Amino acid sequence: MTVLPALSWSALQNGSDIRGVALDGVPGEVVNLTPAIATALGQAFATWLATSLKRAISDLTIALGRDSRLSGPTLMQAVAEGITSLGARVYDFGLASTPAMFMSTITPGYGCHGAIMLTASHLPFNRNGMKFFTVQGGLEKPDITALLDLAAAGAFSPAPVFGQRDSCDFMAVYAEQLVRTIRQGVNHPTQFDRPLTGLHIVVDAGNGAGGFYVSQVLEPLGADVTGSQFLDPDGTFPNHVPNPEHPVAMAALRQAVLEHRADFGIIFDTDVDRAAAVDAQGQELNRNRLIALMAAIVLQEHPGSTIVTDSITSDGLTQFIETDLQGVHYRFRRGYKNVINEALRLNETGQESWLAIETSGHAALKENYFLDDGAYVVSKLLIELAKAHSAGTDLSARIASLQEPVESREFRITITAEDFQAYGTQVIEHLRTFATTQSDWTVVPNTHEGVRIACQAPQEGGWCLLRLSLHDPVLPLNVESNVPGGVGQICQTLVSYLQGFDGLKLGALGEYGNLPLP
């Protein structure tokens, strides 16, 4: 393993998280998240937290948890050693979910001053990372930069007495919170304690940390969980990528639901901060459909409020939220922290928002501390499922009027220019101007990210959005159409224009845009 030189610490920052290569085995990927670095990051967080709270480090209690990654136990041991070496106490939660780590900071009887989750979400087996929490929520990007600066400096003095490390089954406490939420939400008149009795629910945990939901939430509530799969933690992720956006993962859940004739299927990502579902007919409830269903639930409880989403949601979703549900659809920049923080800001200005949700499956509700919690979101769905079951109706009927695109594609355009951010911004602004010269193209206002263009020619019938990636030299392009062949029509115009930029490699977009149209 290779320890990072001091000037490379910043490479570990991934927005408001830490991400790195923790294991050898993938050609071309050098290990840059070692136990020594994990120790320093634990020390940095304890130091930063003590300064923020104006407390002695020896007065702090910090919770640690991890997902199922192979590097998790070693890195967790290293982080714990770093924290306890400065005198702070550690609660070791073992295998845990990211949302549970935050809940440990606000749950009576635990009151941890901070928490760290070791996870790299759905990334490959050799990666790992860290998410940090205080009672205010997840740390922001400037906080992570400060942590890395502290770790790089390495100016830590061991305490005369090391802190204590105690094992703690907090997942049982967190699961009981979810059980209570579902019981109270359904409020069944005759089977209050087991409101999911009569429902067959399949869970796919993707060999991550979400298996607890079967034994500690669904079974105590009376659900039949036959057919649940990939519940055992396995950091090699042998069955499919643990990602609710991935088509193979969703196909695996869909197959299980249909094979076992279940009423509902649930899938989690590795650390359970994201989720998606499949209904009894095998219809996937992720991306726009999940947003629509959650919006229907939230706007029933809070009529007229604002639903904050990321920028790539469909026009049909906007129509559903604003026309069918009489709410407000507010698109914002991609990145789950961006969406959540914008919802917080809107509430502070007096614009009521109860839901912030990305197409990736990150969803946060005001009633749940605006914490992106896949298990809580699923629990909200199950409350409505149980009510629908009792009434003899179908949960998916709530989104029957949602207009979905006939075609949808995402392309990634590589920027080869040295200053990729400046070049990418220039391309976006040039496209904005170009759109005004096209008779059937209109720039959509107030998208907050990149340029979104309504492509209104009859043979196009859709839209495109070009934006700059948060971290990479890439321009993601999303194109949707409500007519067959419409995406190809839009792409042909885009390709003919974007080919004029020497600093771009169009890749699959170039090939797709040059295909003969039907």
C-alpha positions in Angstrom: 0.0 0.0 0.0 1.1 3.5 -0.8 0.7 6.4 1.7 -0.3 9.7 0.0 2.2 12.4 -0.1 1.1 15.6 1.7 0.0 17.4 -1.5 -2.3 14.6 -2.5 -4.7 14.6 0.5 -7.1 16.8 -1.5 -7.6 13.9 -3.9 -9.6 12.1 -1.2 -12.3 14.8 -1.2 -15.4 13.9 -3.1 -17.7 16.9 -2.3 -18.9 16.5 1.2 -17.5 12.9 1.5 -14.1 11.2 1.6 -13.6 8.6 -1.2 -10.5 6.6 -2.1 -9.0 3.3 -3.2 -8.6 1.1 -0.2 -7.6 -2.2 -1.7 -5.2 -3.4 -4.4 -6.4 -5.6 -7.2 -7.7 -3.2 -9.9 -5.1 -2.3 -12.6 -4.2 1.3 -12.6 -5.8 2.1 -9.3 -3.2 2.9 -6.6 -4.3 2.6 -2.9 -4.7 6.0 -1.4 -6.9 5.3 1.6 -4.6 3.4 3.9 -5.0 2.5 7.6 -2.5 5.2 8.4 -4.5 7.8 6.6 -7.7 6.6 8.2 -6.1 7.0 11.6 -5.1 10.6 10.8 -8.7 11.3 9.5 -10.1 10.0 12.8 -7.8 12.2 14.7 -8.7 15.2 12.5 -12.4 14.7 13.0 -12.0 14.5 16.8 -9.9 17.6 16.8 -12.2 19.5 14.4 -15.3 18.4 16.5 -13.7 19.5 19.8 -12.9 22.9 18.3 -16.4 23.3 16.8 -18.1 22.3 20.1 -15.6 24.1 22.3 -15.1 21.0 24.3 -12.1 18.9 25.3 -11.5 16.0 23.1 -11.6 13.7 26.1 -15.3 14.8 26.6 -16.3 13.6 23.2 -18.2 10.4 22.2 -18.0 9.5 18.5 -19.9 6.7 16.8 -18.3 4.5 14.1 -20.1 2.3 11.6 -19.3 0.6 8.3 -20.9 -1.1 5.3 -20.0 -4.5 4.1 -16.8 -3.6 2.2 -13.8 -5.9 2.5 -11.6 -3.0 3.7 -14.2 -1.9 6.3 -13.0 -3.7 9.4 -9.3 -2.7 9.0 -10.1 0.9 8.2 -12.6 1.1 11.1 -10.0 -0.2 13.5 -7.6 2.4 12.2 -10.2 5.3 12.6 -11.0 4.1 16.1 -7.4 4.0 17.1 -7.0 7.6 15.8 -10.0 8.9 17.8 -9.2 7.0 21.1 -5.5 8.0 20.9 -6.6 11.6 21.5 -8.7 10.6 24.5 -12.2 10.5 22.9 -14.7 7.7 23.5 -15.8 5.5 20.5 -19.1 3.7 20.1 -18.5 0.8 17.7 -21.7 0.1 15.8 -20.1 -2.5 13.5 -22.1 -3.1 10.3 -24.5 -0.2 10.1 -26.3 2.2 7.7 -25.3 5.8 7.0 -28.7 7.2 8.2 -28.3 5.3 11.5 -25.0 7.1 12.1 -26.7 10.5 12.1 -29.5 9.2 14.2 -27.0 8.3 16.9 -26.3 12.0 17.4 -29.9 12.9 18.3 -31.3 9.7 19.9 -31.8 10.1 23.6 -29.5 7.9 25.7 -26.8 8.0 23.0 -26.2 11.6 22.2 -23.0 11.1 20.3 -21.2 14.3 19.6 -20.3 13.1 16.1 -20.4 10.0 13.9 -18.4 8.5 11.0 -19.7 6.0 8.5 -17.2 4.1 6.4 -18.7 3.6 3.0 -18.2 4.3 -0.7 -21.9 3.8 -1.6 -22.2 1.7 -4.7 -18.6 2.0 -6.0 -16.5 -1.1 -6.7 -15.2 -3.4 -4.0 -11.8 -1.8 -3.8 -13.1 1.6 -2.9 -14.0 3.0 0.5 -14.7 6.3 2.1 -16.1 8.3 5.0 -19.2 10.3 5.8 -19.2 12.5 8.8 -22.1 13.7 11.0 -22.9 16.0 13.8 -26.2 16.8 15.4 -26.6 19.5 12.6 -26.4 16.8 9.9 -23.7 15.8 7.4 -20.6 17.9 7.1 -20.4 20.2 4.2 -17.6 20.5 1.6 -15.6 23.2 3.4 -15.7 21.1 6.6 -14.2 18.1 4.7 -11.5 20.4 3.3 -10.7 21.5 6.8 -10.5 17.9 8.0 -8.1 17.0 5.2 -5.9 20.0 6.1 -5.8 18.9 9.7 -4.9 15.3 8.7 -2.2 16.4 6.3 -0.6 18.6 9.0 -0.6 15.7 11.4 0.0 17.8 14.5 -1.8 15.5 16.9 -0.6 14.9 20.5 -1.6 11.5 22.0 -3.7 11.8 25.2 -2.1 10.6 28.5 -5.1 8.3 28.8 -6.6 6.8 25.7 -10.3 6.9 25.2 -12.6 3.8 25.6 -14.0 1.8 22.7 -17.4 0.1 23.3 -19.4 -2.1 21.0 -23.0 -1.0 20.6 -26.0 -2.6 18.8 -27.4 0.7 17.7 -29.0 -0.8 14.6 -31.6 -2.4 16.8 -32.4 1.0 18.3 -32.6 2.6 14.8 -34.7 -0.3 13.4 -37.2 0.1 16.3 -37.6 3.7 15.4 -38.6 2.6 11.9 -41.0 0.0 13.3 -42.6 2.7 15.5 -42.9 5.1 12.5 -44.8 2.4 10.4 -47.1 1.4 13.2 -48.1 4.9 14.0 -48.4 5.8 10.3 -50.7 2.9 9.4 -52.5 3.1 12.7 -54.4 -0.1 11.9 -57.6 -0.4 14.1 -57.2 -4.1 14.8 -53.6 -5.1 14.2 -51.7 -2.0 15.3 -48.5 -3.9 16.2 -48.5 -6.0 13.0 -49.9 -3.6 10.3 -48.1 -5.4 7.4 -49.8 -8.7 8.0 -51.1 -10.1 4.8 -48.5 -8.3 2.7 -45.7 -10.2 0.9 -42.6 -8.0 0.6 -39.3 -8.9 -1.0 -36.1 -7.1 0.0 -32.8 -7.1 -2.1 -30.0 -5.8 0.1 -27.4 -6.2 -2.6 -25.0 -7.8 0.0 -24.7 -4.4 1.6 -25.8 -3.2 5.0 -29.6 -3.3 4.4 -30.4 -6.9 5.4 -31.5 -5.7 8.9 -34.7 -4.3 7.4 -36.0 -7.8 6.8 -35.5 -9.3 10.3 -35.7 -6.2 12.4 -38.4 -4.2 10.6 -40.6 -6.2 8.3 -40.9 -9.4 10.2 -41.9 -7.7 13.5 -44.5 -5.9 11.6 -46.1 -9.1 10.3 -44.9 -9.1 6.6 -44.1 -12.3 4.7 -40.5 -11.8 3.4 -40.2 -15.0 1.4 -37.9 -14.5 -1.6 -35.8 -11.7 -0.1 -32.3 -12.0 -1.5 -28.7 -11.0 -1.1 -29.2 -10.1 2.6 -25.8 -11.4 3.8 -23.1 -8.8 3.8 -20.4 -9.5 1.2 -18.0 -6.8 0.2 -17.3 -8.5 -3.2 -20.9 -7.7 -4.2 -21.1 -11.0 -6.1 -24.7 -10.7 -7.3 -25.1 -7.2 -8.7 -24.0 -3.6 -8.2 -25.8 -2.4 -5.1 -27.3 0.6 -6.8 -31.0 1.3 -7.1 -30.3 3.1 -10.4 -28.6 0.2 -12.1 -30.7 -1.8 -14.6 -29.2 -5.1 -13.6 -30.0 -4.5 -9.9 -33.5 -3.4 -10.6 -34.0 -6.4 -12.9 -32.9 -8.8 -10.1 -35.5 -7.3 -7.8 -38.2 -7.3 -10.4 -37.6 -11.0 -11.1 -37.8 -11.9 -7.4 -41.1 -10.0 -7.0 -42.7 -11.6 -10.0 -41.3 -15.1 -9.3 -42.6 -15.0 -5.7 -45.8 -13.2 -6.5 -45.0 -10.6 -3.9 -47.0 -7.4 -3.3 -43.9 -5.2 -3.2 -40.1 -5.3 -3.6 -37.5 -3.1 -2.0 -33.9 -2.5 -3.0 -31.2 -0.6 -1.0 -27.8 0.7 -2.0 -24.8 -0.5 0.1 -25.1 1.9 3.0 -29.0 2.3 2.9 -29.1 6.0 2.2 -30.8 5.3 -1.1 -33.7 2.9 -2.1 -36.1 2.0 -4.8 -39.0 -0.4 -5.2 -41.0 -2.6 -7.6 -44.7 -3.1 -7.4 -46.7 -6.3 -7.7 -46.9 -6.0 -11.5 -43.1 -5.6 -11.8 -43.2 -1.9 -12.5 -40.0 -0.2 -11.3 -40.5 2.6 -8.8 -37.2 4.5 -9.1 -36.0 7.7 -10.6 -39.0 9.9 -11.8 -41.5 7.3 -10.7 -40.1 7.2 -7.1 -40.1 11.0 -7.0 -43.7 11.1 -8.3 -44.9 8.6 -5.7 -43.1 10.3 -2.8 -44.5 13.7 -4.0 -48.0 12.2 -4.0 -47.5 11.1 -0.4 -46.0 14.4 0.8 -48.4 16.6 -1.0 -51.3 14.7 0.5 -49.9 15.5 3.9 -48.7 19.0 3.0 -50.8 20.4 0.2 -49.2 23.0 -2.1 -45.7 22.6 -0.8 -42.5 22.6 -2.9 -40.8 19.4 -4.1 -37.1 20.0 -4.7 -35.4 17.7 -7.2 -32.2 17.6 -9.2 -32.0 19.0 -12.7 -32.5 16.0 -14.8 -36.1 15.2 -13.9 -38.7 14.9 -16.7 -41.2 17.4 -18.0 -43.9 14.8 -17.3 -42.9 14.8 -13.6 -43.3 18.6 -13.5 -46.8 18.3 -15.0 -47.7 15.6 -12.5 -46.5 17.5 -9.5 -48.0 20.9 -10.5 -51.1 19.9 -12.4 -52.2 16.6 -10.9 -51.0 17.2 -7.3 -51.2 21.0 -7.2 -47.7 21.3 -5.7 -44.6 23.2 -6.9 -41.7 21.5 -8.7 -38.4 23.1 -8.1 -35.4 21.8 -10.1 -31.9 22.4 -8.6 -28.3 21.3 -9.2 -27.4 17.6 -9.0 -25.8 16.3 -5.8 -27.8 15.2 -2.9 -26.4 17.8 -0.6 -27.2 20.5 -3.1 -30.9 19.4 -3.3 -31.2 19.1 0.5 -29.5 22.4 1.2 -31.8 24.2 -1.3 -34.9 22.7 0.4 -33.5 24.0 3.7 -32.9 27.4 2.2 -36.4 27.6 0.8 -38.0 26.8 4.1 -35.9 29.5 5.8 -37.2 32.0 3.2 -40.8 31.0 3.9 -41.3 28.7 0.9 -42.5 25.5 2.4 -40.7 22.4 1.2 -41.2 18.9 2.8 -39.3 16.8 0.3 -35.8 17.0 -1.4 -35.1 14.1 -3.7 -32.7 13.2 -6.5 -33.3 10.8 -9.4 -30.4 8.7 -7.9 -32.7 7.7 -5.0 -31.4 10.1 -2.4 -34.6 11.4 -0.7 -34.8 13.5 2.4 -38.0 14.6 4.3 -38.4 17.6 6.5 -40.2 15.4 9.1 -37.0 13.3 9.3 -34.4 16.0 9.8 -33.9 16.3 6.0 -31.8 13.1 6.3 -31.4 11.1 3.1 -32.5 7.8 4.5 -33.5 5.0 2.1 -35.0 2.9 4.9 -37.2 5.8 6.1 -38.4 6.5 2.5 -39.3 2.9 2.1 -41.1 3.0 5.4 -43.2 5.9 4.1 -44.0 3.8 1.0 -45.0 0.8 3.2 -47.4 2.9 5.3 -49.2 3.9 2.1 -49.0 0.3 0.8 -50.7 -1.0 3.9 -53.4 1.6 3.7 -54.0 0.8 0.1 -54.1 -2.9 0.8 -56.7 -2.4 3.5 -58.8 -0.3 1.1 -58.4 -2.8 -1.7 -56.5 -0.4 -3.9 -53.1 -0.3 -5.6 -50.3 2.0 -4.4 -49.0 2.5 -8.0 -52.4 3.8 -8.9 -51.3 7.0 -7.2 -49.0 7.8 -10.1 -51.1 6.4 -13.0 -51.4 9.8 -14.6 -47.6 10.4 -14.7 -46.5 10.9 -18.3 -43.2 9.1 -18.8 -40.9 9.8 -21.8 -40.9 7.4 -24.7 -37.1 7.6 -25.0 -34.5 8.7 -22.5 -30.7 8.7 -22.9 -27.7 10.0 -20.9 -24.3 10.7 -22.6 -21.0 11.7 -21.1 -18.9 14.1 -23.2 -15.2 14.1 -22.3 -13.5 17.5 -22.0 -9.9 17.3 -23.1 -9.0 20.9 -22.5 -6.6 21.5 -19.6 -8.9 23.8 -17.7 -11.9 21.6 -18.1 -14.2 23.7 -15.9 -13.6 26.9 -17.8 -13.9 25.1 -21.1 -17.1 23.2 -20.1 -18.7 26.4 -18.9 -17.8 28.1 -22.2 -19.4 25.2 -24.2 -22.6 25.5 -22.1 -22.9 29.2 -22.7 -22.3 28.8 -26.5 -25.0 26.1 -26.6 -27.3 28.5 -24.8 -26.8 31.1 -27.5 -27.0 28.5 -30.3 -30.4 27.3 -28.9 -31.9 30.8 -29.5 -31.1 30.5 -33.2 -33.2 27.3 -33.6 -36.8 28.0 -34.4 -38.2 25.2 -32.2 -35.7 25.3 -29.3 -36.3 27.4 -26.2 -33.9 27.8 -23.3 -35.7 26.8 -20.1 -35.3 29.5 -17.4 -34.2 29.0 -13.7 -32.7 25.5 -14.1 -29.8 26.5 -11.7 -27.4 24.1 -13.6 -26.1 24.0 -17.1 -28.5 24.8 -19.9 -31.9 23.0 -20.4 -33.5 23.3 -23.8 -37.1 22.5 -24.7 -37.0 20.9 -28.1 -40.5 21.5 -29.4 -40.4 20.4 -33.1 -43.0 17.7 -33.7 -40.3 15.1 -34.6 -38.3 16.0 -31.4 -41.0 16.4 -28.7 -38.6 16.6 -25.7 -35.7 18.3 -24.0 -32.0 18.2 -23.4 -29.8 19.3 -20.5 -26.1 19.9 -20.8 -24.3 20.5 -17.5 -20.8 20.3 -16.1 -19.9 17.3 -13.8 -19.4 18.1 -10.2 -15.9 16.6 -10.1 -14.8 15.2 -13.4 -13.8 16.6 -16.8 -17.1 15.6 -18.3 -20.2 17.3 -19.7 -23.2 15.0 -18.9 -26.0 15.3 -21.4 -29.5 14.1 -20.8 -32.0 13.9 -23.6 -35.6 12.8 -23.4 -38.4 12.7 -25.9 -42.1 11.9 -25.9 -42.1 10.6 -29.5 -40.3 7.6 -31.1 -37.0 8.7 -32.6 -37.1 12.0 -30.9 -33.9 11.5 -29.0 -32.1 10.8 -32.2 -33.5 13.9 -33.8 -32.3 16.1 -30.9 -28.9 14.4 -30.8 -28.3 15.0 -34.5 -28.7 18.7 -34.0 -26.4 18.6 -30.9 -23.7 16.6 -32.6 -23.6 18.8 -35.7 -23.0 21.8 -33.3 -20.7 20.2 -30.7 -18.4 18.7 -33.3 -17.1 22.2 -33.8 -15.4 22.2 -30.3 -11.8 20.8 -30.5 -11.7 20.3 -26.7 -14.5 17.7 -26.7 -14.7 14.0 -27.3 -18.3 13.2 -28.1 -17.9 9.4 -27.7 -21.3 7.6 -27.7 -23.1 10.8 -28.4 -21.3 11.2 -31.7 -22.1 7.6 -32.7 -25.7 7.9 -31.7 -26.2 11.3 -33.3 -24.9 10.0 -36.6 -27.2 6.9 -36.8 -29.8 6.9 -39.5 -33.2 7.9 -38.1 -36.3 5.7 -38.4 
